[in-house]
Amino acid sequence: MDVIEKFEHEARGRGGRVVFPEGSDARVLRAARRLADEDLAHPVLLGVKQEIAAAAEQAGVSLMGLQLLCPDSDSRISEFASHLENARKKMTAEMAEELVRRPLYFAGMMVAQGLVDTMIAGVSNPTRQVIESCIKTVGMAPGIKTASSFFLMQVPNFLGQGAKSFIYADCGFNVDPTAEELADIALASAESAAELLPEPPRVAMLSFSTQGSASHPRVDKVIEALALVRARAPGLMIDGEFQADTALTPAVAAAKLEGISTVAGRANVLVFPDLDSGNIAYKLTQYMAGARAVGPVFQGFKAPICDLSRGAGVEDIVAAAMISLRRARCGQA
């Protein structure tokens, strides 16, 4: 069974609540209709109700049974603004109220207040705006200062052994993370893997060097990040610095490494040293290996949030909702 199909099976009938701040987008409307019709989730669409209705009519989508909210006139504006003001040191009451009238911030406050399980956005808003709204409303997870993203990669036939799923991070946001930021990304990615993968996370810190085979400041950054993670999470299976073949292939790992590693040759979480390598790697995997790439999914926040490519289709939006609801269920367990 495909991983997303598995998550759909788990979500069906559970009543998970998903807020979509871009409620008048035709793709969002079609995805929300499917989520509701298949009893996968309870969608909440934000926006001006007349605009949502007009967009739905043009897209041929029925709004029956879908919840529509207009942030600019909702009765919870004052309550949300008060919470936001109290949570942010330099936030005035006027600034807070102005922000929560915006769909992204209103949606974030719905997540923060536990009114919905997750927020799915990004089809018409830039990633940075989605992240900024979530930092101010949802907030970062304890011990994490760096917002990051991952892709759930489903490789159909990995090394001739059948389907296998991986977490790739960060492939969508942090351009050149510092060692401290890279450590945050690794820790958040391990948590994401624990929520989504069928096996324990084995985290590989990737580089063009394998444990000293090359010397460069970029290698030093990965080595420092690895040391930081080990100090913060001593029980986590993490190793590096590894070239990709060392991380993924048992035969190569055996040839290149002298010691024993719980990760080498068996990694299922790949942490890339920069956005260049991460973005290139996930797209090569997607197109050359026929892998399914779901994301980018945000991580490091107090609650699951999903960003979407502005080219996302209906199936991408539904898959993002299934991943986010799965993570929400794991967080509540």
Phi and psi in degrees as GROMACS dihedral restraints (atoms count N, CA, C in turn):
[ dihedral_restraints ]
;  ai    aj    ak    al  type     phi  dphi    fc
    3     4     5     6     1   -56.6    20    10
    4     5     6     7     1   145.7    20    10
    6     7     8     9     1   -59.2    20    10
    7     8     9    10     1   -43.4    20    10
    9    10    11    12     1   -66.2    20    10
   10    11    12    13     1   -37.9    20    10
   12    13    14    15     1   -61.6    20    10
   13    14    15    16     1   -38.4    20    10
   15    16    17    18     1   -62.3    20    10
   16    17    18    19     1   -44.3    20    10
   18    19    20    21     1   -66.3    20    10
   19    20    21    22     1   -35.0    20    10
   21    22    23    24     1   -63.3    20    10
   22    23    24    25     1   -43.6    20    10
   24    25    26    27     1   -60.0    20    10
   25    26    27    28     1   -41.9    20    10
   27    28    29    30     1   -68.1    20    10
   28    29    30    31     1   -35.4    20    10
   30    31    32    33     1   -78.5    20    10
   31    32    33    34     1   -26.6    20    10
   33    34    35    36     1   -58.3    20    10
   34    35    36    37     1   124.7    20    10
   36    37    38    39     1    82.6    20    10
   37    38    39    40     1    -0.4    20    10
   39    40    41    42     1   -86.3    20    10
   40    41    42    43     1   -13.6    20    10
   42    43    44    45     1    73.9    20    10
   43    44    45    46     1    27.0    20    10
   45    46    47    48     1   -60.6    20    10
   46    47    48    49     1   143.4    20    10
   48    49    50    51     1  -110.4    20    10
   49    50    51    52     1   127.2    20    10
   51    52    53    54     1  -123.9    20    10
   52    53    54    55     1   127.6    20    10
   54    55    56    57     1  -102.5    20    10
   55    56    57    58     1   134.2    20    10
   57    58    59    60     1  -115.9    20    10
   58    59    60    61     1   104.9    20    10
   60    61    62    63     1   -70.9    20    10
   61    62    63    64     1   -13.0    20    10
   63    64    65    66     1  -105.7    20    10
   64    65    66    67     1    60.3    20    10
   66    67    68    69     1   -70.3    20    10
   67    68    69    70     1   -14.0    20    10
   69    70    71    72     1   -98.6    20    10
   70    71    72    73     1     4.4    20    10
   72    73    74    75     1   -77.3    20    10
   73    74    75    76     1   132.8    20    10
   75    76    77    78     1   -60.5    20    10
   76    77    78    79     1   -37.4    20    10
   78    79    80    81     1   -66.9    20    10
   79    80    81    82     1   -40.5    20    10
   81    82    83    84     1   -63.9    20    10
   82    83    84    85     1   -42.6    20    10
   84    85    86    87     1   -61.0    20    10
   85    86    87    88     1   -44.1    20    10
   87    88    89    90     1   -67.3    20    10
   88    89    90    91     1   -38.7    20    10
   90    91    92    93     1   -66.0    20    10
   91    92    93    94     1   -42.7    20    10
   93    94    95    96     1   -62.4    20    10
   94    95    96    97     1   -39.3    20    10
   96    97    98    99     1   -61.6    20    10
   97    98    99   100     1   -43.6    20    10
   99   100   101   102     1   -65.8    20    10
  100   101   102   103     1   -43.5    20    10
  102   103   104   105     1   -57.5    20    10
  103   104   105   106     1   -42.1    20    10
  105   106   107   108     1   -72.5    20    10
  106   107   108   109     1   -45.1    20    10
  108   109   110   111     1   -64.4    20    10
  109   110   111   112     1   -35.4    20    10
  111   112   113   114     1   -93.6    20    10
  112   113   114   115     1     8.1    20    10
  114   115   116   117     1    57.5    20    10
  115   116   117   118     1    36.8    20    10
  117   118   119   120     1   -88.2    20    10
  118   119   120   121     1   -28.9    20    10
  120   121   122   123     1  -166.6    20    10
  121   122   123   124     1   165.6    20    10
  123   124   125   126     1  -103.7    20    10
  124   125   126   127     1   103.1    20    10
  126   127   128   129     1   -81.2    20    10
  127   128   129   130     1   143.1    20    10
  129   130   131   132     1  -120.7    20    10
  130   131   132   133     1   120.4    20    10
  132   133   134   135     1  -104.0    20    10
  133   134   135   136     1   127.3    20    10
  135   136   137   138     1  -103.8    20    10
  136   137   138   139     1   146.0    20    10
  138   139   140   141     1   146.8    20    10
  139   140   141   142     1  -177.5    20    10
  141   142   143   144     1   -73.4    20    10
  142   143   144   145     1   123.8    20    10
  144   145   146   147     1   -59.9    20    10
  145   146   147   148     1   -37.3    20    10
  147   148   149   150     1   -65.4    20    10
  148   149   150   151     1   -36.5    20    10
  150   151   152   153     1   -70.3    20    10
  151   152   153   154     1   -39.3    20    10
  153   154   155   156     1   -63.6    20    10
  154   155   156   157     1   -43.0    20    10
  156   157   158   159     1   -62.8    20    10
  157   158   159   160     1   -42.3    20    10
  159   160   161   162     1   -65.2    20    10
  160   161   162   163     1   -42.6    20    10
  162   163   164   165     1   -65.0    20    10
  163   164   165   166     1   -38.5    20    10
  165   166   167   168     1   -66.0    20    10
  166   167   168   169     1   -40.5    20    10
  168   169   170   171     1   -64.3    20    10
  169   170   171   172     1   -42.3    20    10
  171   172   173   174     1   -66.0    20    10
  172   173   174   175     1   -34.6    20    10
  174   175   176   177     1   -84.9    20    10
  175   176   177   178     1    -6.3    20    10
  177   178   179   180     1    71.3    20    10
  178   179   180   181     1    33.1    20    10
  180   181   182   183     1  -110.9    20    10
  181   182   183   184     1   128.1    20    10
  183   184   185   186     1   -76.9    20    10
  184   185   186   187     1   137.6    20    10
  186   187   188   189     1   -94.5    20    10
  187   188   189   190     1     4.7    20    10
  189   190   191   192     1   -60.6    20    10
  190   191   192   193     1   126.0    20    10
  192   193   194   195     1    84.3    20    10
  193   194   195   196     1    -4.0    20    10
  195   196   197   198     1   -94.8    20    10
  196   197   198   199     1   138.4    20    10
  198   199   200   201     1   -89.4    20    10
  199   200   201   202     1   126.4    20    10
  201   202   203   204     1  -114.1    20    10
  202   203   204   205     1   132.6    20    10
  204   205   206   207     1  -131.6    20    10
  205   206   207   208     1   140.3    20    10
  207   208   209   210     1  -107.2    20    10
  208   209   210   211     1   106.1    20    10
  210   211   212   213     1   -57.2    20    10
  211   212   213   214     1   -33.5    20    10
  213   214   215   216     1   -68.3    20    10
  214   215   216   217     1   -20.2    20    10
  216   217   218   219     1  -128.0    20    10
  217   218   219   220     1    12.6    20    10
  219   220   221   222     1   -71.3    20    10
  220   221   222   223     1   146.9    20    10
  222   223   224   225     1   -69.0    20    10
  223   224   225   226     1   -14.1    20    10
  225   226   227   228     1   -93.7    20    10
  226   227   228   229     1     9.0    20    10
  228   229   230   231     1   -56.1    20    10
  229   230   231   232     1   -49.9    20    10
  231   232   233   234     1   -63.7    20    10
  232   233   234   235     1   -41.6    20    10
  234   235   236   237     1   -63.2    20    10
  235   236   237   238     1   -47.3    20    10
  237   238   239   240     1   -63.2    20    10
  238   239   240   241     1   -42.7    20    10
  240   241   242   243     1   -63.0    20    10
  241   242   243   244     1   -39.0    20    10
  243   244   245   246     1   -64.1    20    10
  244   245   246   247     1   -43.7    20    10
  246   247   248   249     1   -62.5    20    10
  247   248   249   250     1   -42.5    20    10
  249   250   251   252     1   -66.5    20    10
  250   251   252   253     1   -42.4    20    10
  252   253   254   255     1   -60.9    20    10
  253   254   255   256     1   -43.6    20    10
  255   256   257   258     1   -69.1    20    10
  256   257   258   259     1   -28.1    20    10
  258   259   260   261     1   -83.1    20    10
  259   260   261   262     1   -18.9    20    10
  261   262   263   264     1  -116.7    20    10
  262   263   264   265     1   122.8    20    10
  264   265   266   267     1   -61.1    20    10
  265   266   267   268     1   -40.1    20    10
  267   268   269   270     1  -101.5    20    10
  268   269   270   271     1    17.2    20    10
  270   271   272   273     1   -92.1    20    10
  271   272   273   274     1   123.8    20    10
  273   274   275   276     1   -87.2    20    10
  274   275   276   277     1   164.4    20    10
  276   277   278   279     1   -60.9    20    10
  277   278   279   280     1   -39.2    20    10
  279   280   281   282     1   -67.2    20    10
  280   281   282   283     1   -42.9    20    10
  282   283   284   285     1   -63.0    20    10
  283   284   285   286     1   -43.0    20    10
  285   286   287   288     1   -62.3    20    10
  286   287   288   289     1   -43.6    20    10
  288   289   290   291     1   -67.3    20    10
  289   290   291   292     1   -38.5    20    10
  291   292   293   294     1   -60.9    20    10
  292   293   294   295     1   -41.9    20    10
  294   295   296   297     1   -68.0    20    10
  295   296   297   298     1   -46.7    20    10
  297   298   299   300     1   -71.8    20    10
  298   299   300   301     1   -11.3    20    10
  300   301   302   303     1   -76.4    20    10
  301   302   303   304     1   -12.4    20    10
  303   304   305   306     1   -85.8    20    10
  304   305   306   307     1   139.1    20    10
  306   307   308   309     1   -54.9    20    10
  307   308   309   310     1   -41.6    20    10
  309   310   311   312     1   -62.1    20    10
  310   311   312   313     1   -42.8    20    10
  312   313   314   315     1   -75.3    20    10
  313   314   315   316     1   -38.3    20    10
  315   316   317   318     1   -61.6    20    10
  316   317   318   319     1   -43.2    20    10
  318   319   320   321     1   -62.7    20    10
  319   320   321   322     1   -43.0    20    10
  321   322   323   324     1   -60.8    20    10
  322   323   324   325     1   -38.7    20    10
  324   325   326   327     1   -69.4    20    10
  325   326   327   328     1   -32.7    20    10
  327   328   329   330     1   -62.5    20    10
  328   329   330   331     1   -40.5    20    10
  330   331   332   333     1   -66.2    20    10
  331   332   333   334     1   -47.1    20    10
  333   334   335   336     1   -61.1    20    10
  334   335   336   337     1   -34.0    20    10
  336   337   338   339     1   -88.7    20    10
  337   338   339   340     1     2.6    20    10
  339   340   341   342     1    75.7    20    10
  340   341   342   343     1    16.3    20    10
  342   343   344   345     1   -79.3    20    10
  343   344   345   346     1   -24.1    20    10
  345   346   347   348     1  -136.3    20    10
  346   347   348   349     1   163.7    20    10
  348   349   350   351     1   -85.9    20    10
  349   350   351   352     1   -30.7    20    10
  351   352   353   354     1  -159.0    20    10
  352   353   354   355     1   164.7    20    10
  354   355   356   357     1  -124.6    20    10
  355   356   357   358     1   133.3    20    10
  357   358   359   360     1  -119.8    20    10
  358   359   360   361     1   121.1    20    10
  360   361   362   363     1  -147.5    20    10
  361   362   363   364     1   175.1    20    10
  363   364   365   366     1   118.2    20    10
  364   365   366   367     1    -9.8    20    10
  366   367   368   369     1   -70.9    20    10
  367   368   369   370     1   -21.9    20    10
  369   370   371   372     1  -136.5    20    10
  370   371   372   373     1     6.3    20    10
  372   373   374   375     1  -121.2    20    10
  373   374   375   376     1   137.5    20    10
  375   376   377   378     1   -62.4    20    10
  376   377   378   379     1   149.8    20    10
  378   379   380   381     1   -52.8    20    10
  379   380   381   382     1   -43.9    20    10
  381   382   383   384     1   -61.5    20    10
  382   383   384   385     1   -37.0    20    10
  384   385   386   387     1   -68.8    20    10
  385   386   387   388     1   -38.1    20    10
  387   388   389   390     1   -63.9    20    10
  388   389   390   391     1   -44.7    20    10
  390   391   392   393     1   -64.0    20    10
  391   392   393   394     1   -45.2    20    10
  393   394   395   396     1   -59.7    20    10
  394   395   396   397     1   -41.3    20    10
  396   397   398   399     1   -65.8    20    10
  397   398   399   400     1   -37.3    20    10
  399   400   401   402     1   -74.6    20    10
  400   401   402   403     1   -34.8    20    10
  402   403   404   405     1   -61.5    20    10
  403   404   405   406     1   -41.9    20    10
  405   406   407   408     1   -74.5    20    10
  406   407   408   409     1   -30.6    20    10
  408   409   410   411     1  -102.9    20    10
  409   410   411   412     1   -57.7    20    10
  411   412   413   414     1   -76.1    20    10
  412   413   414   415     1   -43.7    20    10
  414   415   416   417     1    85.6    20    10
  415   416   417   418     1   164.8    20    10
  417   418   419   420     1   -86.4    20    10
  418   419   420   421     1   152.3    20    10
  420   421   422   423     1   -66.2    20    10
  421   422   423   424     1   154.1    20    10
  423   424   425   426     1   -55.6    20    10
  424   425   426   427     1   131.2    20    10
  426   427   428   429     1    83.4    20    10
  427   428   429   430     1    -5.8    20    10
  429   430   431   432     1  -111.2    20    10
  430   431   432   433     1   128.5    20    10
  432   433   434   435     1  -110.1    20    10
  433   434   435   436     1   -11.5    20    10
  435   436   437   438     1  -112.7    20    10
  436   437   438   439     1   118.4    20    10
  438   439   440   441     1   -74.5    20    10
  439   440   441   442     1   138.0    20    10
  441   442   443   444     1  -146.5    20    10
  442   443   444   445     1  -178.1    20    10
  444   445   446   447     1  -140.1    20    10
  445   446   447   448     1   160.2    20    10
  447   448   449   450     1  -139.9    20    10
  448   449   450   451     1   162.2    20    10
  450   451   452   453     1  -113.9    20    10
  451   452   453   454     1   136.7    20    10
  453   454   455   456     1   -87.3    20    10
  454   455   456   457     1   113.1    20    10
  456   457   458   459     1  -103.9    20    10
  457   458   459   460     1   125.4    20    10
  459   460   461   462     1  -112.1    20    10
  460   461   462   463     1   103.4    20    10
  462   463   464   465     1   -89.9    20    10
  463   464   465   466     1   122.6    20    10
  465   466   467   468     1   -68.4    20    10
  466   467   468   469     1   -30.6    20    10
  468   469   470   471     1  -148.8    20    10
  469   470   471   472     1    81.3    20    10
  471   472   473   474     1   -80.7    20    10
  472   473   474   475     1   118.3    20    10
  474   475   476   477     1    52.1    20    10
  475   476   477   478     1    33.1    20    10
  477   478   479   480     1    70.9    20    10
  478   479   480   481     1    14.7    20    10
  480   481   482   483     1  -110.3    20    10
  481   482   483   484     1    12.4    20    10
  483   484   485   486     1    98.1    20    10
  484   485   486   487     1  -174.4    20    10
  486   487   488   489     1   -69.3    20    10
  487   488   489   490     1   144.2    20    10
  489   490   491   492     1  -149.2    20    10
  490   491   492   493     1   142.8    20    10
  492   493   494   495     1  -108.9    20    10
  493   494   495   496     1   146.2    20    10
  495   496   497   498     1  -134.9    20    10
  496   497   498   499     1   157.7    20    10
  498   499   500   501     1  -105.1    20    10
  499   500   501   502     1   125.1    20    10
  501   502   503   504     1  -110.7    20    10
  502   503   504   505     1   129.0    20    10
  504   505   506   507     1  -151.6    20    10
  505   506   507   508     1   153.5    20    10
  507   508   509   510     1   -91.9    20    10
  508   509   510   511     1   125.6    20    10
  510   511   512   513     1  -109.4    20    10
  511   512   513   514     1     5.7    20    10
  513   514   515   516     1  -139.8    20    10
  514   515   516   517     1    -4.3    20    10
  516   517   518   519     1  -139.9    20    10
  517   518   519   520     1   -60.4    20    10
  519   520   521   522     1   -78.8    20    10
  520   521   522   523     1   115.6    20    10
  522   523   524   525     1   -71.9    20    10
  523   524   525   526     1   -53.2    20    10
  525   526   527   528     1  -141.2    20    10
  526   527   528   529     1    75.7    20    10
  528   529   530   531     1   -64.5    20    10
  529   530   531   532     1   146.2    20    10
  531   532   533   534     1   -72.5    20    10
  532   533   534   535     1   174.2    20    10
  534   535   536   537     1   -59.8    20    10
  535   536   537   538     1   -41.1    20    10
  537   538   539   540     1   -65.2    20    10
  538   539   540   541     1   -42.5    20    10
  540   541   542   543     1   -66.9    20    10
  541   542   543   544     1   -38.8    20    10
  543   544   545   546     1   -64.3    20    10
  544   545   546   547     1   -36.3    20    10
  546   547   548   549     1   -64.0    20    10
  547   548   549   550     1   -43.0    20    10
  549   550   551   552     1   -59.3    20    10
  550   551   552   553     1   -43.4    20    10
  552   553   554   555     1   -62.2    20    10
  553   554   555   556     1   -42.4    20    10
  555   556   557   558     1   -63.7    20    10
  556   557   558   559     1   -44.3    20    10
  558   559   560   561     1   -65.7    20    10
  559   560   561   562     1   -43.8    20    10
  561   562   563   564     1   -65.2    20    10
  562   563   564   565     1   -37.5    20    10
  564   565   566   567     1   -66.8    20    10
  565   566   567   568     1   -37.9    20    10
  567   568   569   570     1   -63.0    20    10
  568   569   570   571     1   -40.1    20    10
  570   571   572   573     1   -65.1    20    10
  571   572   573   574     1   -42.1    20    10
  573   574   575   576     1   -62.1    20    10
  574   575   576   577     1   -42.0    20    10
  576   577   578   579     1   -63.9    20    10
  577   578   579   580     1   -40.5    20    10
  579   580   581   582     1   -61.9    20    10
  580   581   582   583     1   -30.4    20    10
  582   583   584   585     1   -81.4    20    10
  583   584   585   586     1   -27.1    20    10
  585   586   587   588     1  -116.3    20    10
  586   587   588   589     1   -28.0    20    10
  588   589   590   591     1   -93.2    20    10
  589   590   591   592     1   152.6    20    10
  591   592   593   594     1   -78.6    20    10
  592   593   594   595     1    -3.2    20    10
  594   595   596   597     1  -133.1    20    10
  595   596   597   598     1   160.8    20    10
  597   598   599   600     1   -60.4    20    10
  598   599   600   601     1   148.4    20    10
  600   601   602   603     1   -67.3    20    10
  601   602   603   604     1   132.7    20    10
  603   604   605   606     1  -123.8    20    10
  604   605   606   607     1   107.9    20    10
  606   607   608   609     1   -98.8    20    10
  607   608   609   610     1   124.8    20    10
  609   610   611   612     1  -108.2    20    10
  610   611   612   613     1   124.5    20    10
  612   613   614   615     1   -89.2    20    10
  613   614   615   616     1   110.3    20    10
  615   616   617   618     1   -89.2    20    10
  616   617   618   619     1   152.3    20    10
  618   619   620   621     1  -159.9    20    10
  619   620   621   622     1   176.9    20    10
  621   622   623   624     1   -87.5    20    10
  622   623   624   625     1     5.1    20    10
  624   625   626   627     1  -121.4    20    10
  625   626   627   628     1   147.2    20    10
  627   628   629   630     1  -116.3    20    10
  628   629   630   631     1   105.0    20    10
  630   631   632   633     1    42.6    20    10
  631   632   633   634     1    60.3    20    10
  633   634   635   636     1    92.6    20    10
  634   635   636   637     1     5.9    20    10
  636   637   638   639     1   -70.0    20    10
  637   638   639   640     1   -17.5    20    10
  639   640   641   642     1  -142.0    20    10
  640   641   642   643     1   156.1    20    10
  642   643   644   645     1  -122.6    20    10
  643   644   645   646     1   124.9    20    10
  645   646   647   648     1  -170.6    20    10
  646   647   648   649     1   151.0    20    10
  648   649   650   651     1   -55.4    20    10
  649   650   651   652     1   -31.9    20    10
  651   652   653   654     1   -67.6    20    10
  652   653   654   655     1   -34.7    20    10
  654   655   656   657     1   -68.9    20    10
  655   656   657   658     1   -41.5    20    10
  657   658   659   660     1   -58.4    20    10
  658   659   660   661     1   -37.8    20    10
  660   661   662   663     1   -60.7    20    10
  661   662   663   664     1   -43.5    20    10
  663   664   665   666     1   -66.4    20    10
  664   665   666   667     1   -41.4    20    10
  666   667   668   669     1   -62.5    20    10
  667   668   669   670     1   -42.6    20    10
  669   670   671   672     1   -65.2    20    10
  670   671   672   673     1   -42.1    20    10
  672   673   674   675     1   -61.3    20    10
  673   674   675   676     1   -42.0    20    10
  675   676   677   678     1   -60.0    20    10
  676   677   678   679     1   -43.9    20    10
  678   679   680   681     1   -62.9    20    10
  679   680   681   682     1   -39.3    20    10
  681   682   683   684     1   -64.2    20    10
  682   683   684   685     1   -42.9    20    10
  684   685   686   687     1   -64.4    20    10
  685   686   687   688     1   -44.5    20    10
  687   688   689   690     1   -61.7    20    10
  688   689   690   691     1   -33.8    20    10
  690   691   692   693     1   -71.7    20    10
  691   692   693   694     1   -35.4    20    10
  693   694   695   696     1   -84.8    20    10
  694   695   696   697     1   -29.4    20    10
  696   697   698   699     1  -137.9    20    10
  697   698   699   700     1    74.1    20    10
  699   700   701   702     1   -62.9    20    10
  700   701   702   703     1   -20.6    20    10
  702   703   704   705     1   -88.6    20    10
  703   704   705   706     1    -5.5    20    10
  705   706   707   708     1   -75.7    20    10
  706   707   708   709     1   137.0    20    10
  708   709   710   711     1   -79.7    20    10
  709   710   711   712     1   100.6    20    10
  711   712   713   714     1  -143.7    20    10
  712   713   714   715     1   143.5    20    10
  714   715   716   717     1  -155.7    20    10
  715   716   717   718     1   167.4    20    10
  717   718   719   720     1   159.8    20    10
  718   719   720   721     1  -166.7    20    10
  720   721   722   723     1   -70.6    20    10
  721   722   723   724     1   140.0    20    10
  723   724   725   726     1  -124.9    20    10
  724   725   726   727     1   142.2    20    10
  726   727   728   729     1   -73.5    20    10
  727   728   729   730     1   158.7    20    10
  729   730   731   732     1   -59.7    20    10
  730   731   732   733     1   -38.4    20    10
  732   733   734   735     1   -67.4    20    10
  733   734   735   736     1   -33.8    20    10
  735   736   737   738     1   -65.8    20    10
  736   737   738   739     1   -37.8    20    10
  738   739   740   741     1   -69.9    20    10
  739   740   741   742     1   -31.7    20    10
  741   742   743   744     1  -107.9    20    10
  742   743   744   745     1   -24.9    20    10
  744   745   746   747     1  -113.7    20    10
  745   746   747   748     1   115.7    20    10
  747   748   749   750     1   -56.5    20    10
  748   749   750   751     1   -40.1    20    10
  750   751   752   753     1   -65.5    20    10
  751   752   753   754     1   -41.6    20    10
  753   754   755   756     1   -67.9    20    10
  754   755   756   757     1   -42.0    20    10
  756   757   758   759     1   -59.9    20    10
  757   758   759   760     1   -41.9    20    10
  759   760   761   762     1   -64.4    20    10
  760   761   762   763     1   -34.9    20    10
  762   763   764   765     1   -76.7    20    10
  763   764   765   766     1   -33.1    20    10
  765   766   767   768     1   -92.8    20    10
  766   767   768   769     1   -25.5    20    10
  768   769   770   771     1  -106.6    20    10
  769   770   771   772     1   142.9    20    10
  771   772   773   774     1   -92.3    20    10
  772   773   774   775     1   -37.7    20    10
  774   775   776   777     1   -90.1    20    10
  775   776   777   778     1  -175.6    20    10
  777   778   779   780     1   -94.4    20    10
  778   779   780   781     1   135.8    20    10
  780   781   782   783     1  -132.1    20    10
  781   782   783   784     1   136.2    20    10
  783   784   785   786     1   -81.1    20    10
  784   785   786   787     1    -6.5    20    10
  786   787   788   789     1  -112.3    20    10
  787   788   789   790     1   -44.7    20    10
  789   790   791   792     1   -53.8    20    10
  790   791   792   793     1   129.0    20    10
  792   793   794   795     1    79.8    20    10
  793   794   795   796     1    -6.2    20    10
  795   796   797   798     1  -136.0    20    10
  796   797   798   799     1    17.6    20    10
  798   799   800   801     1   -65.7    20    10
  799   800   801   802     1   139.9    20    10
  801   802   803   804     1  -123.0    20    10
  802   803   804   805     1    -1.0    20    10
  804   805   806   807     1  -125.4    20    10
  805   806   807   808     1   118.0    20    10
  807   808   809   810     1  -109.8    20    10
  808   809   810   811     1   116.8    20    10
  810   811   812   813     1  -104.9    20    10
  811   812   813   814     1   116.9    20    10
  813   814   815   816     1   -91.1    20    10
  814   815   816   817     1   147.4    20    10
  816   817   818   819     1   -73.9    20    10
  817   818   819   820     1   -16.4    20    10
  819   820   821   822     1  -160.3    20    10
  820   821   822   823     1   170.7    20    10
  822   823   824   825     1   -70.2    20    10
  823   824   825   826     1   -31.3    20    10
  825   826   827   828     1   -54.4    20    10
  826   827   828   829     1   -57.0    20    10
  828   829   830   831     1   -66.1    20    10
  829   830   831   832     1   -40.2    20    10
  831   832   833   834     1   -66.4    20    10
  832   833   834   835     1   -46.2    20    10
  834   835   836   837     1   -66.4    20    10
  835   836   837   838     1   -42.3    20    10
  837   838   839   840     1   -63.7    20    10
  838   839   840   841     1   -43.6    20    10
  840   841   842   843     1   -64.2    20    10
  841   842   843   844     1   -43.5    20    10
  843   844   845   846     1   -68.9    20    10
  844   845   846   847     1   -34.6    20    10
  846   847   848   849     1   -73.8    20    10
  847   848   849   850     1   -36.2    20    10
  849   850   851   852     1   -63.5    20    10
  850   851   852   853     1   -43.0    20    10
  852   853   854   855     1   -62.2    20    10
  853   854   855   856     1   -41.4    20    10
  855   856   857   858     1   -63.7    20    10
  856   857   858   859     1   -46.9    20    10
  858   859   860   861     1   -92.5    20    10
  859   860   861   862     1   -31.1    20    10
  861   862   863   864     1   -89.9    20    10
  862   863   864   865     1   -28.5    20    10
  864   865   866   867     1  -104.0    20    10
  865   866   867   868     1     0.2    20    10
  867   868   869   870     1    66.1    20    10
  868   869   870   871     1    29.0    20    10
  870   871   872   873     1   -79.6    20    10
  871   872   873   874     1   154.0    20    10
  873   874   875   876     1   -94.1    20    10
  874   875   876   877     1   127.1    20    10
  876   877   878   879     1  -111.5    20    10
  877   878   879   880     1   117.4    20    10
  879   880   881   882     1  -112.2    20    10
  880   881   882   883     1   120.9    20    10
  882   883   884   885     1   147.3    20    10
  883   884   885   886     1  -165.9    20    10
  885   886   887   888     1   -73.5    20    10
  886   887   888   889     1   141.0    20    10
  888   889   890   891     1  -108.6    20    10
  889   890   891   892     1   129.2    20    10
  891   892   893   894     1   -70.5    20    10
  892   893   894   895     1   151.5    20    10
  894   895   896   897     1  -145.0    20    10
  895   896   897   898     1   162.4    20    10
  897   898   899   900     1    97.5    20    10
  898   899   900   901     1    -5.1    20    10
  900   901   902   903     1   -92.1    20    10
  901   902   903   904     1   167.3    20    10
  903   904   905   906     1   -69.0    20    10
  904   905   906   907     1   -20.2    20    10
  906   907   908   909     1  -141.2    20    10
  907   908   909   910     1   157.3    20    10
  909   910   911   912     1   -69.9    20    10
  910   911   912   913     1   130.1    20    10
  912   913   914   915     1  -131.2    20    10
  913   914   915   916     1   140.9    20    10
  915   916   917   918     1  -123.9    20    10
  916   917   918   919     1   128.0    20    10
  918   919   920   921     1   -91.8    20    10
  919   920   921   922     1   153.7    20    10
  921   922   923   924     1  -127.8    20    10
  922   923   924   925     1   149.5    20    10
  924   925   926   927     1   -67.4    20    10
  925   926   927   928     1   147.1    20    10
  927   928   929   930     1   -69.7    20    10
  928   929   930   931     1    -7.5    20    10
  930   931   932   933     1   -98.8    20    10
  931   932   933   934     1    10.0    20    10
  933   934   935   936     1   -62.0    20    10
  934   935   936   937     1   142.5    20    10
  936   937   938   939     1  -102.3    20    10
  937   938   939   940     1  -178.7    20    10
  939   940   941   942     1   -59.2    20    10
  940   941   942   943     1   -44.6    20    10
  942   943   944   945     1   -63.7    20    10
  943   944   945   946     1   -35.4    20    10
  945   946   947   948     1   -63.7    20    10
  946   947   948   949     1   -41.2    20    10
  948   949   950   951     1   -67.9    20    10
  949   950   951   952     1   -42.8    20    10
  951   952   953   954     1   -63.4    20    10
  952   953   954   955     1   -43.8    20    10
  954   955   956   957     1   -62.0    20    10
  955   956   957   958     1   -40.9    20    10
  957   958   959   960     1   -61.9    20    10
  958   959   960   961     1   -40.6    20    10
  960   961   962   963     1   -63.6    20    10
  961   962   963   964     1   -40.2    20    10
  963   964   965   966     1   -66.1    20    10
  964   965   966   967     1   -41.2    20    10
  966   967   968   969     1   -64.3    20    10
  967   968   969   970     1   -45.7    20    10
  969   970   971   972     1   -65.5    20    10
  970   971   972   973     1   -39.2    20    10
  972   973   974   975     1   -68.8    20    10
  973   974   975   976     1   -36.0    20    10
  975   976   977   978     1   -61.5    20    10
  976   977   978   979     1   -44.4    20    10
  978   979   980   981     1   -65.0    20    10
  979   980   981   982     1   -37.9    20    10
  981   982   983   984     1   -63.2    20    10
  982   983   984   985     1   -40.9    20    10
  984   985   986   987     1   -64.3    20    10
  985   986   987   988     1   -41.1    20    10
  987   988   989   990     1   -63.5    20    10
  988   989   990   991     1   -38.2    20    10
  990   991   992   993     1   -68.7    20    10
  991   992   993   994     1   -25.4    20    10
  993   994   995   996     1   -89.5    20    10
  994   995   996   997     1   -12.5    20    10
